[in-house]
Amino acid sequence: MRDQDFSYFIEKFGEATSYSAVPEKSMTKWKGILPDKLLSYWKTEGWGTYKNGLFSLVSPDEYE
């Protein structure tokens, strides 16, 4: 279930135009490093692109 903040985000940006489930090993790797709220979004929403690429939830491994 989406929280109020992510629901507001979806109202403004729309549903994801692309989606990828986040592997459990990524969740484990980044726990304690990234904010718990972001990890909860990864778990419920996955990695995705919104508003034709204006905003994306991505794997930080791609930017290390």
MITORNU-248354 format. One record per atom (N, C-alpha, C): residue number from 1; chain; residue in three letters; x, y, z; atom name. Coordinates in Angstrom, 2 decimals. Layout:
N
NUM/A/ALA/X/Y/Z/CA
...
//
This chain:
64
1/A/MET/0.84/-1.18/0.00/N
1/A/MET/0.00/0.00/0.00/CA
1/A/MET/0.89/1.25/0.00/C
2/A/ARG/0.55/2.18/-0.83/N
2/A/ARG/1.32/3.43/-0.93/CA
2/A/ARG/1.04/4.35/0.25/C
3/A/ASP/2.10/5.03/0.68/N
3/A/ASP/1.91/6.03/1.72/CA
3/A/ASP/1.41/7.33/1.08/C
4/A/GLN/1.08/8.29/1.91/N
4/A/GLN/0.52/9.56/1.45/CA
4/A/GLN/1.50/10.30/0.54/C
5/A/ASP/2.77/10.27/0.88/N
5/A/ASP/3.77/10.99/0.08/CA
5/A/ASP/3.91/10.40/-1.32/C
6/A/PHE/3.99/9.07/-1.42/N
6/A/PHE/4.15/8.47/-2.75/CA
6/A/PHE/2.85/8.58/-3.54/C
7/A/SER/1.73/8.53/-2.87/N
7/A/SER/0.45/8.73/-3.57/CA
7/A/SER/0.39/10.12/-4.18/C
8/A/TYR/0.87/11.13/-3.46/N
8/A/TYR/0.92/12.49/-3.98/CA
8/A/TYR/1.86/12.56/-5.19/C
9/A/PHE/3.01/11.90/-5.07/N
9/A/PHE/3.96/11.85/-6.19/CA
9/A/PHE/3.29/11.26/-7.43/C
10/A/ILE/2.55/10.16/-7.27/N
10/A/ILE/1.88/9.51/-8.40/CA
10/A/ILE/0.81/10.43/-8.99/C
11/A/GLU/0.11/11.17/-8.15/N
11/A/GLU/-0.87/12.14/-8.66/CA
11/A/GLU/-0.21/13.14/-9.59/C
12/A/LYS/0.99/13.59/-9.26/N
12/A/LYS/1.69/14.61/-10.04/CA
12/A/LYS/2.45/14.05/-11.24/C
13/A/PHE/3.06/12.86/-11.09/N
13/A/PHE/3.92/12.31/-12.13/CA
13/A/PHE/3.31/11.14/-12.89/C
14/A/GLY/2.24/10.56/-12.37/N
14/A/GLY/1.63/9.40/-13.02/CA
14/A/GLY/2.33/8.11/-12.65/C
15/A/GLU/1.74/7.01/-13.08/N
15/A/GLU/2.31/5.69/-12.81/CA
15/A/GLU/3.62/5.52/-13.59/C
16/A/ALA/4.43/4.59/-13.14/N
16/A/ALA/5.71/4.32/-13.80/CA
16/A/ALA/5.49/3.89/-15.24/C
17/A/THR/6.35/4.39/-16.13/N
17/A/THR/6.29/4.00/-17.54/CA
17/A/THR/7.21/2.83/-17.82/C
18/A/SER/8.12/2.54/-16.88/N
18/A/SER/8.93/1.32/-16.93/CA
18/A/SER/9.08/0.83/-15.50/C
19/A/TYR/9.34/-0.46/-15.36/N
19/A/TYR/9.39/-1.04/-14.02/CA
19/A/TYR/10.36/-2.21/-14.00/C
20/A/SER/11.09/-2.32/-12.90/N
20/A/SER/11.95/-3.47/-12.65/CA
20/A/SER/11.90/-3.78/-11.16/C
21/A/ALA/11.66/-5.04/-10.83/N
21/A/ALA/11.65/-5.44/-9.42/CA
21/A/ALA/13.06/-5.33/-8.86/C
22/A/VAL/13.17/-4.93/-7.61/N
22/A/VAL/14.47/-4.78/-6.95/CA
22/A/VAL/14.89/-6.13/-6.36/C
23/A/PRO/16.06/-6.63/-6.76/N
23/A/PRO/16.52/-7.91/-6.20/CA
23/A/PRO/16.75/-7.81/-4.69/C
24/A/GLU/16.50/-8.89/-4.00/N
24/A/GLU/16.68/-8.93/-2.54/CA
24/A/GLU/18.12/-8.60/-2.15/C
25/A/LYS/19.09/-9.02/-2.97/N
25/A/LYS/20.49/-8.73/-2.64/CA
25/A/LYS/20.76/-7.22/-2.66/C
26/A/SER/20.07/-6.47/-3.49/N
26/A/SER/20.22/-5.01/-3.50/CA
26/A/SER/19.60/-4.40/-2.25/C
27/A/MET/18.45/-4.93/-1.85/N
27/A/MET/17.81/-4.44/-0.62/CA
27/A/MET/18.75/-4.65/0.57/C
28/A/THR/19.36/-5.83/0.64/N
28/A/THR/20.27/-6.16/1.74/CA
28/A/THR/21.52/-5.30/1.70/C
29/A/LYS/22.09/-5.14/0.52/N
29/A/LYS/23.32/-4.36/0.37/CA
29/A/LYS/23.16/-2.92/0.84/C
30/A/TRP/22.02/-2.31/0.52/N
30/A/TRP/21.84/-0.88/0.78/CA
30/A/TRP/21.13/-0.58/2.10/C
31/A/LYS/20.67/-1.62/2.80/N
31/A/LYS/20.04/-1.40/4.10/CA
31/A/LYS/21.07/-0.81/5.07/C
32/A/GLY/20.68/0.24/5.77/N
32/A/GLY/21.58/0.90/6.70/CA
32/A/GLY/22.45/1.97/6.05/C
33/A/ILE/22.43/2.01/4.72/N
33/A/ILE/23.19/3.03/3.98/CA
33/A/ILE/22.23/4.07/3.41/C
34/A/LEU/21.20/3.58/2.74/N
34/A/LEU/20.17/4.47/2.18/CA
34/A/LEU/19.02/4.59/3.18/C
35/A/PRO/18.23/5.64/3.08/N
35/A/PRO/17.10/5.81/4.00/CA
35/A/PRO/16.10/4.66/3.91/C
36/A/ASP/15.57/4.26/5.05/N
36/A/ASP/14.57/3.18/5.09/CA
36/A/ASP/13.37/3.50/4.22/C
37/A/LYS/12.99/4.76/4.15/N
37/A/LYS/11.83/5.16/3.34/CA
37/A/LYS/12.08/4.84/1.85/C
38/A/LEU/13.28/5.14/1.37/N
38/A/LEU/13.61/4.83/-0.02/CA
38/A/LEU/13.57/3.32/-0.25/C
39/A/LEU/14.11/2.56/0.68/N
39/A/LEU/14.09/1.10/0.54/CA
39/A/LEU/12.66/0.57/0.55/C
40/A/SER/11.79/1.19/1.32/N
40/A/SER/10.39/0.75/1.33/CA
40/A/SER/9.73/1.04/-0.02/C
41/A/TYR/10.10/2.15/-0.66/N
41/A/TYR/9.59/2.45/-2.00/CA
41/A/TYR/10.13/1.44/-3.01/C
42/A/TRP/11.40/1.08/-2.88/N
42/A/TRP/11.95/0.06/-3.76/CA
42/A/TRP/11.14/-1.23/-3.63/C
43/A/LYS/10.82/-1.59/-2.40/N
43/A/LYS/10.11/-2.86/-2.17/CA
43/A/LYS/8.70/-2.83/-2.76/C
44/A/THR/8.00/-1.71/-2.60/N
44/A/THR/6.61/-1.65/-3.08/CA
44/A/THR/6.49/-1.18/-4.52/C
45/A/GLU/7.41/-0.33/-4.97/N
45/A/GLU/7.29/0.27/-6.30/CA
45/A/GLU/8.35/-0.21/-7.29/C
46/A/GLY/9.43/-0.80/-6.77/N
46/A/GLY/10.52/-1.24/-7.65/CA
46/A/GLY/11.32/-0.06/-8.16/C
47/A/TRP/12.18/-0.36/-9.13/N
47/A/TRP/12.90/0.70/-9.83/CA
47/A/TRP/12.06/1.04/-11.05/C
48/A/GLY/11.81/2.30/-11.27/N
48/A/GLY/10.96/2.69/-12.39/CA
48/A/GLY/11.23/4.10/-12.85/C
49/A/THR/10.63/4.42/-13.99/N
49/A/THR/10.75/5.74/-14.60/CA
49/A/THR/9.38/6.38/-14.64/C
50/A/TYR/9.34/7.67/-14.36/N
50/A/TYR/8.08/8.40/-14.29/CA
50/A/TYR/8.14/9.64/-15.17/C
51/A/LYS/6.98/10.04/-15.66/N
51/A/LYS/6.82/11.28/-16.43/CA
51/A/LYS/7.83/11.34/-17.59/C
52/A/ASN/7.83/10.25/-18.40/N
52/A/ASN/8.69/10.18/-19.59/CA
52/A/ASN/10.16/10.41/-19.28/C
53/A/GLY/10.63/9.87/-18.17/N
53/A/GLY/12.04/9.95/-17.83/CA
53/A/GLY/12.45/11.13/-16.98/C
54/A/LEU/11.50/11.96/-16.60/N
54/A/LEU/11.82/13.13/-15.77/CA
54/A/LEU/12.35/12.71/-14.40/C
55/A/PHE/11.82/11.60/-13.86/N
55/A/PHE/12.23/11.11/-12.55/CA
55/A/PHE/12.33/9.60/-12.60/C
56/A/SER/13.37/9.05/-11.97/N
56/A/SER/13.55/7.60/-11.94/CA
56/A/SER/14.00/7.13/-10.57/C
57/A/LEU/13.52/5.97/-10.17/N
57/A/LEU/14.07/5.22/-9.04/CA
57/A/LEU/15.00/4.19/-9.67/C
58/A/VAL/16.28/4.24/-9.33/N
58/A/VAL/17.27/3.42/-10.01/CA
58/A/VAL/18.15/2.66/-9.03/C
59/A/SER/18.92/1.74/-9.58/N
59/A/SER/19.90/1.00/-8.79/CA
59/A/SER/21.14/1.87/-8.59/C
60/A/PRO/21.53/2.14/-7.35/N
60/A/PRO/22.75/2.91/-7.13/CA
60/A/PRO/24.01/2.17/-7.57/C
61/A/ASP/23.90/0.85/-7.73/N
61/A/ASP/25.05/0.08/-8.21/CA
61/A/ASP/25.53/0.57/-9.57/C
62/A/GLU/24.63/1.10/-10.36/N
62/A/GLU/24.98/1.60/-11.70/CA
62/A/GLU/25.81/2.88/-11.63/C
63/A/TYR/25.89/3.49/-10.45/N
63/A/TYR/26.57/4.78/-10.31/CA
63/A/TYR/27.73/4.74/-9.32/C
64/A/GLU/28.11/3.55/-8.89/N
64/A/GLU/29.24/3.44/-7.94/CA
64/A/GLU/30.55/3.71/-8.65/C
//
